[in-house]
Amino acid sequence: MSDKHNLRRISTVLAVIASAFFAAIAIAGYQRTEDLGQLMVFLGLSVFAFAVVKFLFFGIGRLLDKIDQS
């Protein structure tokens, strides 16, 4: 699959930033409360945020491909 619109790098950077945000909240919250459940929830959100951003950019790439074909 080609990356005609150069979205791969942008999506990866934004996904890592979103993921790092939730991971930082997880670590800071765990240091304050030592609640393992809170840590796991925010680490899960970190992985979920990464996947959501990548999925959104995949959809945007497909949309741009369809516009190019028209």
Long-range contacts (C-beta under 8 A, 24 or more apart in sequence): 3-61, 4-64, 4-65, 4-68, 5-61, 5-64, 5-65, 7-57, 7-60, 7-61, 7-64, 10-57, 11-53, 11-54, 11-56, 11-57, 11-58, 12-54, 14-53, 14-57, 15-49, 15-50, 15-53, 15-54, 15-57, 16-50, 18-49, 18-50, 18-52, 18-53, 19-46, 19-47, 19-49, 19-50, 20-46, 21-46, 21-49, 22-46, 22-49
